[in-house]
Amino acid sequence: MLKNTSGMDHQMMLLLGTLGVGTVLTWLATRNLLASNSKTLDSTGPDLNEKTSLSTEANDPRNFVKLMNDQNRKELIIFYGSQTGTGEDYAQRLGKECKKRFNIQPMVADLENYDLGYLDTLPKETIAVFVISTYGEGDPTDSAVNFWELLNKDVPTFSKGCAVDRPLQDLRYLVFGLGNRTYEYFNGAALGVDKQLTQLGGTRIGEVGLGDDDLSLEDDFMQWQDQVWPLLADALVKTTTDTTDDQQQQQHAYKVTMGKEDGSFYYKGELGDTQQSTWSVKRPYPAPVKIHDLTPNSRDQRHCLHVDVDLAGSDISYTTGDHLGIWPTNNEDEVSLVSTLFGWDDAFMDQVISVIPTDSTTKLPFPQPTTLRAALRHYLDIAQLPSRSTIDLLIPHCSDQSLKSFLQNLVDDKNEHKRVVLDQVRNLGQLISFALAAIGHKDASGALKDIPVEVVLECYSRLQPRYYSISSSSSESGTVVSATAVTLKYNPTPDRTVYGVNTNYLWAIHETLSASSLQSDMPKYVVEGPRQQYLIPDATNASQSQAKIPVHIRKSTFRLPSSSSTPIIMVGPGTGVAPFRGFVRERVYQKQVLGENVGATVLFFGCRRSTEDYLYADEWPGLFESLDNSSSRIITAFSRESSEKKVYVQQRLAEHGQEMWDLLANQGAYFYVCGDAKYMAKDVLQTVMDMAKSFGGLGDEEATIFIQDLRKSNRYVEDVWA
């Protein structure tokens, strides 16, 4: 889900140019250690590009069934396919609760780390749970793609061979999906997995859980869990291990050790091995970046940023319509808040730590070894909103009874949790500050100093990349990729401002490069990055300094037609115009450079005011003139320029309904929508439905079928976010 997914000497030259002399000497002394431990850096599993073919050999590390047998974990395995970390969090929580309720230790497994071809060897007494997130329009997440492709082959190949009828007839399973009802294919990935598992002979032992992030994903998950416990109680084979409830409660997910060997390397926030020659979602590329403000005249201090990322020398390529993943850094205000609340002084924050999962099958939470400062700044999502189960982790360790009661009330009362945490958008640090003020504490410093570090770390998921539709043409600009992003800033309560993590990080970089002083109320970021790798200052002219950000490319299905002569209709208000800038520039390249015949190219763009947020206003006239096609043009809707009524893109589309219907129904046009899923995309869809009825003479059912056929043939495509 958007705005809700990738030579040695050259890289060493980059490193030497960005590190201080002392650091370089340390690095050179330990480079072999880093190379030998390169897998330690990859705390989220193997590279997506590293494919391992199916093997029935006993030593296959991707054979999860053998691993379960070796570790005597035959009762339950919980798979997850997660895009932003929420699915992983739910899978881990489910595993912990099973340990408490049934005295078993389930295996919790990332789908991309194991070969699901072994699913047919899972014993009959074992239960498999699939926690599946849906990305985009009913698609699986990046980590679940291989599993999805396996299930959807004409003849799926499992370990016992492809000729086996109903190869999963021994499989008993459960499914919980994470989706958003504003999308056309609500929980499409989870429902698709369930359908294929059933067709292959599997038996689902409970209802599919359909989590809706548009309402309350947390409530949906908790309700599904309540339905699942009796089913699992009946289905699971009980163990005889004598473990008390108190012992189970005290087991933490991580073990933290302090210190390191003298002179040994430790991570300060690095996301990729700087000695490598290949880059991916697992090892993002630190790319030079230039940023400029597209909306300097904005009245409300919202800034729309145009971001140019230089991929030259990285061997990374992209296709027009792909997504750019940018790995953010947390702001220093939030880092300081967490360290203050938990009583971590500077010395403790900079002490080297190693964090090892107590479950050997659980992946590392971030690169090891590192420091708490690096973890809070670069690796952990400290801005995420805490669930009730996360809050519950803290309660046994709270020494203040008033604070304990306050937090317990949030755990017990989901409506109060929704009001205080979700509706008022409080991350964990902000929530604790609010709670302390509510119970009369004037000084929050060290209020939670008794809570162990490992418990605090367990409260946070891994900081995930933010994805943006690419706004450049790969034919025109193959090594420089562009993105368009609006800085997020809003007030959920009158006295508090919430800042978007990544967009304000980009704004801080922009201000640094333009030698501007950030406004006093804006969050502060360490834009220099780990070991000052992300900023090469120019001592004489700050505007000539060079900044870098870690990035990767995620492939998309948002594509132009294979024939340039095919007409296209694009609807993209606000930053939804981003991919269409790339589309139009691609069509201009096809026309002007390749000499191809380019069909009608129509863009519907909307914003508030033509003088404030008309994105790329200076480019459109020349681009459409270059297409040399009377049908190609931009049609605008400025919602705040008229005092009589607001005008939106769907209204402009309706005004040109006859012409657009002719392109769509008679000339084979492709129809693209990018932007808000909850309102705009639905209104545009309804407008197209109305066009089908008004100009095509179709009834309600026929119009619905017409749209469905367009979608199936990839002629109605959405790149939307909630």
Residue pairs with C-beta under 8 A, 6 or more apart in sequence:
1 83
1 84
1 134
1 135
1 136
1 180
1 183
1 721
1 722
2 136
2 323
2 467
2 468
2 469
2 719
2 720
2 721
3 466
3 467
3 468
3 721
4 83
4 84
4 180
4 213
4 721
4 722
5 83
5 135
5 141
5 142
5 281
5 323
5 325
5 465
5 467
5 554
6 48
6 142
6 279
6 280
6 281
6 282
6 284
6 325
6 552
6 553
6 554
7 277
8 275
8 277
10 313
11 274
11 275
11 276
11 277
12 274
12 275
14 274
14 286
15 24
15 27
15 274
15 275
15 533
16 24
17 536
18 531
18 532
18 533
18 534
18 536
19 27
19 531
19 532
19 533
20 531
20 532
23 531
26 263
26 265
27 34
27 265
29 263
30 263
30 264
30 265
31 275
33 264
33 265
34 265
34 273
34 275
35 273
35 275
37 265
38 273
38 276
40 364
40 367
40 368
41 267
41 270
41 272
41 273
41 283
41 367
42 282
42 283
43 363
43 364
43 365
43 366
43 367
43 368
43 379
43 462
44 110
44 282
44 363
44 462
45 110
45 112
45 113
45 143
45 282
45 363
46 112
46 113
46 282
47 278
47 280
47 282
47 283
48 112
48 142
48 143
48 280
48 281
48 282
49 278
49 280
51 146
52 60
52 61
52 62
52 115
54 115
54 117
54 157
54 159
55 62
55 63
55 115
56 159
58 66
60 66
60 115
62 113
62 114
62 115
62 118
63 114
63 115
63 118
64 77
64 107
64 109
64 114
64 115
64 118
65 118
65 121
65 122
65 123
66 118
67 73
67 107
67 361
68 74
68 77
68 107
68 126
71 107
71 360
71 361
73 104
73 105
73 106
73 107
73 361
74 123
74 125
74 126
74 237
75 102
75 104
75 106
75 125
75 126
75 127
75 236
75 237
75 239
76 98
76 104
76 106
76 107
76 126
76 127
76 128
76 129
76 232
76 236
77 106
77 107
77 108
77 109
77 122
77 126
77 127
77 128
77 129
78 91
78 94
78 95
78 106
78 107
78 108
78 109
78 128
78 129
78 131
79 91
79 109
79 110
79 111
79 114
79 116
79 128
79 129
79 130
79 131
79 147
80 87
80 88
80 90
80 91
80 108
80 109
80 110
80 111
80 130
80 131
80 132
81 87
81 110
81 111
81 112
81 130
81 131
81 132
81 133
81 140
81 141
81 143
81 144
81 147
81 189
82 88
82 89
82 91
82 110
82 131
82 133
82 141
82 143
82 178
83 133
83 135
83 141
83 142
83 143
83 464
84 133
84 464
85 381
85 461
85 462
85 464
86 133
86 178
86 217
86 461
87 131
87 132
87 133
87 141
87 178
88 110
88 131
88 461
89 387
89 461
90 131
90 176
90 178
90 221
91 108
91 129
91 131
92 108
92 253
92 362
93 387
93 389
94 106
94 108
94 129
94 131
94 225
95 106
95 108
96 253
97 225
98 104
98 106
98 232
99 105
99 106
99 248
99 251
100 245
100 248
100 249
101 229
101 232
101 233
102 232
102 233
102 236
102 238
102 239
103 238
103 239
103 241
103 243
103 248
104 236
104 238
104 239
105 359
107 361
108 359
108 361
108 362
109 361
110 143
110 363
111 143
111 144
111 146
111 147
112 142
112 143
112 144
112 145
112 146
113 363
116 146
116 147
116 150
117 150
117 157
117 158
117 159
118 158
118 159
119 128
119 158
119 168
119 171
120 158
120 159
120 160
120 164
120 167
120 168
120 170
120 171
121 159
121 160
122 128
122 170
122 171
123 170
124 170
124 172
125 237
126 172
127 172
127 173
127 174
127 205
127 232
127 235
127 236
128 171
128 172
128 173
128 174
129 173
129 174
129 175
129 176
130 173
130 174
130 175
130 176
130 190
130 193
130 197
131 176
131 178
132 140
132 141
132 144
132 175
132 176
132 177
132 178
132 189
132 190
132 193
133 141
133 144
133 177
133 178
133 179
133 189
133 190
134 140
134 141
134 177
134 178
134 179
134 180
134 183
134 185
134 186
134 187
134 188
134 189
134 190
135 141
135 142
135 189
136 183
136 557
136 719
137 183
137 184
137 185
137 188
137 717
137 718
138 183
138 184
138 185
138 188
138 189
138 192
139 188
139 189
139 557
140 147
140 148
140 189
140 192
140 193
141 189
142 281
142 554
144 189
147 193
148 189
148 192
148 193
150 156
150 157
151 192
151 193
151 196
151 197
151 200
152 192
152 196
155 162
156 162
156 167
156 196
156 200
158 164
158 167
158 168
160 167
165 201
166 200
166 201
167 200
167 201
168 197
168 200
168 201
168 202
169 201
169 202
170 201
171 197
171 200
171 201
171 202
171 203
172 202
172 203
172 204
172 205
172 235
173 197
173 202
173 203
173 204
173 205
174 204
174 205
174 206
174 209
174 228
174 231
175 190
175 193
175 194
175 197
175 204
175 208
175 209
176 190
176 208
176 209
176 211
176 221
176 224
177 187
177 189
177 190
177 191
177 208
177 209
177 210
177 211
178 187
178 190
178 211
178 213
178 217
179 186
179 187
179 188
179 189
179 190
179 210
179 211
179 212
179 213
180 186
180 212
180 213
180 214
180 677
180 722
181 212
181 214
181 215
182 214
182 677
182 678
182 681
182 682
182 722
183 677
183 720
183 722
184 685
184 711
184 718
186 210
186 212
187 208
187 210
187 211
190 208
190 209
190 210
191 208
191 210
194 204
194 208
197 204
198 204
205 231
205 235
206 227
206 228
206 231
207 224
207 227
209 220
209 221
209 223
209 224
209 227
209 228
210 220
211 217
211 220
211 221
211 224
212 220
213 722
214 678
214 722
216 418
216 422
218 387
218 388
218 414
218 422
219 414
222 388
222 414
249 396
251 358
252 358
252 452
252 454
252 455
252 458
253 357
253 358
253 359
253 362
253 454
253 458
254 355
254 356
254 357
254 358
254 365
254 454
254 457
254 458
255 355
255 356
255 357
255 358
255 454
256 353
256 354
256 355
256 356
256 452
256 453
256 454
256 457
257 353
257 354
257 356
258 351
258 352
258 353
259 351
259 352
260 266
260 352
260 354
260 369
264 369
266 352
266 369
266 370
266 371
267 366
267 367
267 368
267 369
267 370
267 374
267 530
268 370
268 371
268 374
268 530
268 531
269 329
269 370
269 374
269 377
269 378
269 379
269 529
269 530
270 367
270 530
270 531
270 533
271 283
271 284
271 286
271 327
271 378
271 550
272 279
272 283
272 284
272 285
272 286
272 550
273 283
274 286
274 533
276 283
277 315
278 315
279 285
279 314
279 315
279 316
279 552
280 552
281 325
281 465
281 552
281 554
284 325
284 327
284 465
284 550
284 551
284 552
285 311
285 314
285 316
285 550
285 551
285 552
286 529
286 533
286 534
286 548
286 549
286 550
287 309
287 310
287 311
287 314
287 548
287 549
287 550
287 551
288 309
288 310
288 546
288 547
288 548
289 307
289 308
289 309
289 310
289 509
289 547
289 548
289 549
290 307
290 308
290 310
290 513
291 305
291 306
291 307
291 308
291 506
291 509
291 510
291 513
291 547
292 305
292 306
292 510
293 303
293 304
293 305
293 306
293 510
294 303
294 304
294 305
294 306
294 484
294 613
294 615
294 616
295 302
295 303
295 304
295 612
295 613
295 615
297 611
297 612
298 304
298 612
298 613
299 612
301 489
302 486
302 487
302 489
302 613
303 486
303 487
303 507
303 510
304 484
304 485
304 486
304 487
304 575
304 613
304 615
305 484
305 485
305 486
305 487
305 503
305 506
305 507
305 510
306 471
306 482
306 483
306 484
307 324
307 326
307 468
307 482
307 483
307 484
307 485
307 506
308 472
308 480
308 481
308 482
309 324
309 480
309 481
309 482
309 483
309 549
309 551
310 479
310 480
311 317
311 318
311 479
311 480
311 481
312 479
312 480
316 552
316 553
317 474
317 478
317 553
318 324
318 470
318 474
318 481
318 553
319 474
319 555
319 556
319 559
320 470
320 472
320 473
320 474
320 475
320 559
320 560
320 579
320 582
320 583
320 586
321 469
321 470
321 556
321 558
321 559
321 560
321 579
321 582
321 583
321 719
322 470
322 474
322 553
322 554
322 555
322 556
322 558
323 467
323 468
323 469
323 470
323 553
323 554
323 555
323 556
324 467
324 468
324 469
324 470
324 481
324 483
324 551
324 553
324 554
325 465
325 466
325 467
325 551
325 552
325 553
325 554
326 465
326 466
326 467
326 468
326 483
326 502
326 506
326 549
326 550
326 551
327 463
327 465
327 549
327 550
327 551
328 463
328 465
328 466
328 501
328 502
328 505
329 377
329 378
329 505
329 525
329 526
329 527
329 529
330 376
330 377
330 378
330 380
330 382
330 383
330 463
330 501
331 499
331 501
331 504
331 505
331 508
331 523
331 524
331 525
332 377
332 523
332 524
332 525
332 526
333 523
333 524
334 376
334 382
334 383
334 427
334 429
334 523
335 373
335 376
335 377
335 382
337 429
337 430
337 433
338 344
338 376
338 382
338 428
338 429
338 456
339 345
339 349
339 372
339 373
339 376
340 444
340 445
340 446
341 429
341 432
341 433
341 444
341 445
341 446
341 447
341 448
342 446
342 448
342 449
342 451
342 453
342 456
343 445
343 446
343 447
343 448
343 449
344 372
348 372
349 371
349 372
349 373
349 376
350 371
350 372
350 373
351 371
351 372
352 369
352 370
352 371
353 369
353 370
353 371
353 372
353 375
353 453
354 368
354 369
355 364
355 365
355 366
355 368
355 370
355 375
355 454
355 457
356 364
356 368
357 363
357 364
357 365
365 379
365 380
365 457
365 462
366 375
366 379
366 380
366 462
367 379
370 379
372 453
374 530
375 457
376 382
377 526
378 463
378 530
379 462
379 463
380 457
380 460
380 461
380 462
380 463
381 460
381 461
381 462
381 463
381 464
382 427
382 428
382 429
382 460
383 427
383 501
384 427
384 428
384 460
384 461
385 421
385 422
385 425
385 426
385 427
386 421
386 427
386 428
386 431
386 459
388 410
388 411
388 414
388 417
389 411
390 428
390 459
391 407
391 410
391 411
391 417
391 431
392 411
393 455
393 458
393 459
394 407
394 448
394 451
394 455
394 459
395 404
395 407
395 408
395 411
397 448
397 450
397 451
397 452
397 455
398 404
398 407
398 448
398 450
398 451
399 450
400 439
400 441
400 447
402 439
402 440
403 435
403 436
403 439
403 441
403 447
406 435
406 438
406 439
407 435
409 416
410 416
410 417
410 420
410 421
411 417
420 426
420 431
420 434
421 431
423 492
424 492
424 493
424 496
425 492
425 498
426 434
428 459
428 460
430 496
432 444
432 447
432 448
433 444
436 444
436 447
437 444
441 447
465 552
466 501
466 502
466 503
467 554
468 483
468 484
468 485
468 578
469 483
469 484
469 556
469 558
469 575
469 576
469 578
469 579
469 582
469 674
469 719
470 481
470 482
470 483
470 578
470 579
470 582
471 482
471 483
471 484
471 577
471 578
471 579
471 581
471 582
472 480
472 481
472 482
472 581
472 582
472 585
473 582
473 583
473 585
473 586
473 588
473 589
474 481
474 582
474 586
475 586
475 589
475 590
475 593
476 585
476 586
476 588
476 589
477 585
481 553
482 581
482 582
483 578
484 575
484 577
484 578
484 581
484 615
485 502
485 503
485 506
485 575
486 503
486 574
486 575
487 500
487 503
487 504
487 506
487 507
488 498
488 499
488 500
488 503
488 504
489 497
489 498
489 499
489 500
489 504
490 497
490 498
491 497
491 498
492 498
497 521
499 522
499 523
504 522
504 523
504 525
505 525
505 527
506 549
507 522
508 518
508 522
508 523
508 524
508 525
508 527
509 525
509 527
509 547
509 549
511 517
511 518
512 527
512 535
512 542
512 545
512 547
513 542
513 543
513 545
513 547
514 542
514 543
515 542
515 543
518 524
527 534
527 535
527 547
528 534
528 535
529 535
529 548
533 548
534 547
534 548
534 549
534 550
535 545
535 546
535 547
535 548
536 545
536 546
536 547
537 545
538 544
538 545
538 546
556 719
557 714
557 717
558 579
558 672
558 674
558 717
558 719
559 714
559 717
560 568
560 583
560 586
560 587
560 670
561 568
561 670
563 599
564 587
564 590
564 591
564 594
564 596
564 597
564 598
564 599
565 596
565 597
565 598
565 599
566 599
566 668
566 669
566 670
567 599
567 600
567 601
567 602
567 631
567 663
567 667
567 668
567 669
567 670
568 583
568 587
568 599
568 600
568 601
568 602
568 669
568 670
568 671
568 672
569 602
569 604
569 660
569 663
569 664
569 669
569 670
569 671
569 672
570 580
570 583
570 601
570 602
570 603
570 604
570 672
570 674
571 604
571 649
571 650
571 653
571 671
571 672
571 673
571 674
571 675
571 684
572 578
572 579
572 580
572 603
572 604
572 605
572 649
572 672
572 673
572 674
572 675
573 604
573 605
573 606
573 607
573 637
573 648
573 649
573 675
573 676
573 680
574 606
574 607
574 613
574 615
574 675
574 676
575 615
575 675
576 673
576 674
576 675
576 676
576 680
576 720
577 603
577 605
577 615
577 616
577 674
578 674
579 672
579 674
579 719
580 603
580 605
580 672
580 674
581 616
581 619
583 601
583 672
584 601
584 603
584 620
584 623
584 624
584 627
585 623
587 598
587 601
587 627
588 623
588 626
588 627
590 596
590 598
591 598
591 626
591 627
591 628
592 626
598 627
598 629
598 632
599 629
599 667
599 669
600 629
600 631
600 632
600 663
600 667
600 669
601 624
601 627
601 629
601 631
601 632
602 631
602 632
602 633
602 634
602 635
602 656
602 660
602 663
603 620
603 633
603 634
603 635
604 634
604 635
604 636
604 637
604 649
604 652
604 653
605 614
605 615
605 634
605 635
605 636
605 637
605 649
606 636
606 637
606 638
606 639
606 647
606 648
606 649
606 652
607 613
607 614
607 615
607 636
607 637
607 638
607 639
608 638
608 639
608 640
608 641
609 638
609 640
609 641
610 617
610 636
610 638
610 641
614 636
614 638
620 634
624 632
624 633
624 634
631 663
635 652
635 656
636 652
637 647
637 648
637 649
637 651
637 652
638 647
639 646
639 647
639 648
640 646
648 680
648 683
649 680
649 684
650 680
650 683
650 684
650 686
650 687
653 660
653 684
653 687
653 688
654 687
654 690
654 691
657 687
657 690
657 691
657 694
657 695
658 695
660 669
660 691
661 691
661 692
661 694
661 695
661 696
662 695
663 669
664 671
664 688
664 691
664 710
665 692
665 695
665 696
668 715
669 715
670 714
670 715
670 716
670 717
671 688
671 710
671 715
671 716
671 717
672 717
672 718
672 719
673 680
673 681
673 684
673 685
673 716
673 717
673 718
673 719
673 720
674 718
674 719
674 720
675 681
675 720
675 721
676 720
676 721
676 722
677 718
677 720
677 721
677 722
678 722
680 720
681 718
681 720
685 707
688 707
688 716
689 703
689 704
689 707
692 698
692 702
692 703
692 706
692 707
693 699
693 700
693 703
696 703
696 706
698 706
707 716
710 716
711 717
